[in-house]
Amino acid sequence: MASSRVSPVQMKAWRSLLTAHAEIIERLGTELEADVDLPLSWYEVLLSLTEAEGEHLRMHELADSLLLSRSAATRFVDRMEKAGLVVRTSCPSDGRGTFVTLTAAGRETFGNAVPRHVQSISDHFARHLTDDESRQLTAVMERLASAVRDQD
């Protein structure tokens, strides 16, 4: 087992990561909701479905892509289905499985939200980093994510 000691420099890095994440996510969510009336969490659902082959995912795949529990994903999908952005259908090959599929309204809503969201990412994240810093940050974050996955 690795040492449980965390140096002051490492603790400062940890706190900085949490603070930056919280502040940026708060700002992105506020701007997206104010400008296109779409919660950031819903944007993430629409993004996952847009990137999926056929614009649909099984409920558990959607939950995994969002890093949510299945019950939390179900609550998101319930509200999004009522708003007409997604629809649930039974999986023909597995009666217990459920697909979540992007609707035309969901596709349009996502398309309208993308430019605003990308602008917010630029304003509050990307413009503060050089390409070199972005590559370094990506390498560190991917290494950390991989290390945690490998512990499972």
N, C-alpha and C positions, 0 to 999 in steps of 0.2 A: 504494500500500500504506500502511496506517495505521502510525503510529509504534509502535515496539516498546517504548516506554518505559511502565513501569507505576509510578505514583506510590506512595509509601508508604501513602497512604490507600486506594488501590485494592488494593494487595497485602494490606492488613489486611482489607478487605472480602472478598477472595477466600478468605483463610485462615479467616475467620469463617464464610463460607458452607460451606466444606468441613467444618469442625469441627462446626457445628450439624447439618448433614446426617448426618454419620457418627454422632454421638451420638444423635440422634432415631431414626434408622433402627435402630440397635443396640437401643435401648430398645423400640421398637415390635415388632421381631422377637422379642426375648426374651419379652416379655409375651404375644404371640400364641401362640408355641410352648408356653409354660408353661401357658397357660389353655385353649387349644383344640387343642393338639398339631398346629399347622399352621404350617409355615415361611412367613415373610413373602413370599418369592418365589412360593410356591404360591398364596397369597392373591391376589397380583397377577395370576396366570394366571386364577384363578377370577373375579376382578373383570372382566378383559378379556372373558372368555367370557359372563359375565352381562350385560354391557353390549352385546354383539354381537347383532344381529338373528338370531333363531333359536338363540341360545346356541351358535353355532359360528363358527369362523374358519378360513381357510386357514392352514396352518402359517407361511407367510411373513408373513401379516398379524398373527398372534399374536407372532411374533418382533419385528416392527416396533413393535407396541404396547408391548412390554416393554423395548424398547431393547436387545435381545439379538441375538447372531449366530444364524443358523438352527441351527447345531450346538448351541449352548447351549440354545436353545428345545427342540430335539429331546430333549436329555438330561432337561430338566425334564418334558416330556410323557411320556417313557418311564417315569419314576418315578411320575408322577401317574396314568398309565394302570394301572400295577401296583397302585396304591392304590385303584383303582376310581372316581376322581374325574372322569376324562375318558376319552373313547374316540376313536380315530382311524378315519376312514372315507375311502374313495376319493371323489374329486370326480367325480360322474357326467358332467359336461361336459368334464372334462380328466383323462384317465387318469393323468397325472403328478402331479396335485394331490392334496393330502391335507387333509381337514377335521379339526379338533380340536373335539369337541363335549362340552359339559358333561353329565355323567350325573346321575341323580336323587341319588346319594350326593354328588356334587360340589356340587349345588345346596343340599342340606341342610347340608353342611359349611360352605359359604360363608355361608349364612343364620345358622348358629351363631356364626361368627367375626365377622360385621359389628359387632354391638354392642360386643364387646371391643375391636376395632380402632378403632372410632370413639371409644370412651372413651379409649384410649391417645393418639389424635391430639389429643383435647381436653386431656388431662393434660399432654402434653409439647410441644404446639405452640400450638393455638388459644387456650387460656386466657391465653397470654402476649402476645397481640396484640389490639389494638383492631380494630374493623371498618375504620377508616381505614388503619391499618398493614397490615392484610391486603390491602386494595385496592391500596395502594402496592407492597407486595411482589409481588403478582400482576402488576401492570403492568410492574415491572422485570424479573421472571423471564420474562414473555411476550416482552418486547422483546429480551432476551438470546437466548432460544431462536430467535426469528424471525431475528435478525441472523446467528446461526450457520447456520441453514438457508439463508438467502439467500446465504451465501458458497459454498455447494455449487454 
